[in-house]
Amino acid sequence: MFFTLLISGLVLGSIYGLIALGYSMIFKSSGLLSFVQGDILTLGAFLGLTFYSYLKLPFVLSLFLTVICAMALGFALEKGVIRPLLNKNVMTVYIVLATIAVSYIIQNGSMVAWGSITLNFPAIFSKSTIKIGKISVQPEALMCIAVGLLCMILLHLYMTKTKLGTSMRAASMDAMAAESCGIDVSLSTGLSWGISAGLAAIAGILIGPIYGVYTTLGATIGRKGFSSAIIGGYGNMYGAIVGGLLLGLLETFSASLISSTYKNLIAYCLLLLFLLLKPTGIFNERAVND
């Protein structure tokens, strides 16, 4: 029982972590907030279903095409909505409201395109379960955990060890100074939004076979992903995954040991405690100020 709950919590936490990585990526590179990640997850799940189930493409190719489409959407969102608003020197809250509007457009657009019923996402692997000791685990569940950890490591290396990642961080700190150093701030910011959308799409296509695909799939997950980013340390890549795993485990065990009715209450109480007692999150500081 314990190990079954542990695996379930890690799977859920990995999905939260991928969404939190997207939030952290946007903040780290542009200093902005976005609330469209959850609905891009939903769109990613629907696109993955279309490529993999309807068009009968191999899963790896379906994943690649889904991520490319999501990245294009994220890039277009930054160039078509966020950048024009920034050029008008509007308040930051207007950016947040714009991303909320886009999230509802995606959600309702998905309903028009694919319907409002829950769709079954075919299994990715031929084996339905894998034995680990005495428990049986879906291979898709193990893939969620592995991909979440891999994305965390790759993004951290990208942001700290590559010229483009360093350019993104420099652009978020001082756009004018970055431009004077020859950095294409517009490209860097657009890529960060694109990569964040790609991460959300990966989460969507991974979670589809486990939970099914429906139009509000990413609504709650998006909020929990944002909470995970704050708990881990907003802007910290490792903190995003750690915060996601912590929240996923807390939800799963509280739902089983206490009641599923209170799992959201417990999760958001944890968020409130962090905001009041440790607003810099588990990974402190540089998560906020770097």
Phi, psi and omega in degrees: 000314182299313184290328176297315178295322180299313179297317179299318179294322179292323177297309180298318180295325179294321177294315176303319182296320178297319177294318179297325176300320178297315177300315181295322180298314180296315181294319182296326186263335184229350181071019183247166176250145177223137178242031180256355186302317183298320182282336171291327172302313178300314180298321178299320178295317179293318179295317177300318177298318180296312181292317188278317185267313185280316181269353175061035176276154176302151185299317181300317178293321178298318178297315180299312181295322179297315180295318179298315179298318180294319179296321177297320178295315180298318178297316180294324178297316180293318183283326186267338183237305187291311183298315177300324178292318179297323180293339177272000180057042179283165177293153182301328181297332178293325177296316179299314180297323179296319180291326176294319178298316179296323180298321178289326176297316179296316182299312181286327175297322176296323179295320179294318185284319187243354180091175185255000180272159178285127181257145180274125177267119183301152178298145181276324183254155180291325177277132181282331180217157175236136180275124172237100187067240181260000183250153178254133184231139173294132177299330177297328179293316179295325179295322178302314182295313182296316182293321178300314179293320180296317179297322179300312182293313182297320180292321178298315179296321180297315184285335186251338187246351181250155179296320181293320178296318177297322178298320179298316180294319179296321180296325181287330181284314181203098185298319182294316179295321179297318179295324179293340178268006177091010180276132176278091185297320181298316179294316181300314180294317179299318179295323180295320177292323178294315179296320179298319177295322177298321178297318178297320179295321176301315178300319181296314183286337177282323184275342181306310181295341183270317186248355186083175184236125179209166192292336180256018182305316186268356184299305179289321181299323178299317179293320179292325177295320177296318177298319180299318180298320180290317180297319181284333184124100191299118182105351181263125184294316178291322179298326180299312180290318180297316177297320178296315180296318179298315181292319179297318179293317179299315179298312185296313182288323179291324178295324181278317187272333180250280177190140178294342179297328187256007185295322178290322178300314181296318182297315183282335172295321176298318178300314181297321178298317179295319180297324183277318188261328183213071185297342177279356176079182183299321185264019170051188163013269185305338173301330182258320191255350185293000000 
